[in-house]
Amino acid sequence: MLYFSDSCEHTIRCVASAQHDENKPEDLDTEGEDHACDEVRYACNSRPLVLNMPEKKPEITYPKSVYSMTFNDLVAHQTRNSKKHKELI
């Protein structure tokens, strides 16, 4: 998911010749030229890949006359909204 153009010749050279540190295999050997590798690492970490976007939460609507409804009407209305919410999840 990372592409380098031909004009990035120094970055391509540095990344291709980078060596791992003998004591820390997850890190680069800092004795060599590693500035371009650090730049690539910081660029990738600044924009991490997001695989799953959060889903939009359903909008729950209430009737205009909530205060004039009976208890049974409110329960029926809540049940309809719950079913809509479960369908969207």
N, C-alpha and C positions, 0 to 999 in steps of 0.2 A: 504494500500500500504506500510505498515511498518511491518516488521517481527522481532521478537526477538528470538534468540536461547535459549536453556535451560541454556547455560553458562552465560547468562545475568541475573542471579538471583537477583542481587541487583537493577538493573535498573527496572526489572519487579516489584519488591517489592515497589520501590519508586514511580513509575508511578501509580501503583494500589492504593497506600495510599495517593496520593497527594490531597490536599484540596484547594478549591478556596478561594481567599481573600474575606472577607465580604464586603469591600469597593470597590474593583475592581474585578468584577466577571470574567473578561477576564484574570486575572493574578492569579498566585498561592500564597498561604499563605507562606510568607518567614520565618515564625516561625518554620516550619517543615523542614525536610530534602528534599531539592529540587535540589541538584547538578546534579543528574542523569537526572532529568526532563529538566534542562537547557541544558545539553549535547545533549539530543535527539532533543530539539527544535533547537539548533544551527546546528546540523547535517542536519535536514530537511530543514532549511532555506538556507543552503549552496548549496543545490542541488534541487532547486524548480522543480516541475513537469511541463513539457512543453507538452501541449496537441496537439497543432497544430504547425507543423514545417513550417517555411516560405517557400513558393514555390520558385523554381528556376526561375529567370527571363529569358525570352527567349533571345536568341542570335540573334541580327539583323545583317544580312549580307548585304554588299554592293558590287555591281559589280566592277570588276577591272577597268573598264573604265567609272567611274562616270563622269569625265570631258568631255567625248566625247558623252554623251547621250543628247538627246533632252529633252525639258521640259515635253512632253507627256510620254516619257520613264521613266523619274524620278517619275512622278506622279503614273504611273502604278506600278513601283517597290515599292514605298512607300505604295500603297494600298495593295499589296501582303503581305508586312511585317506587316502591321497593322492587317490584317486578321489572320496571324499566331499568332501574339501577343494576340489577343482576344480569339483565340481558346485555348491558354495555360492558360488563366486566367479563 
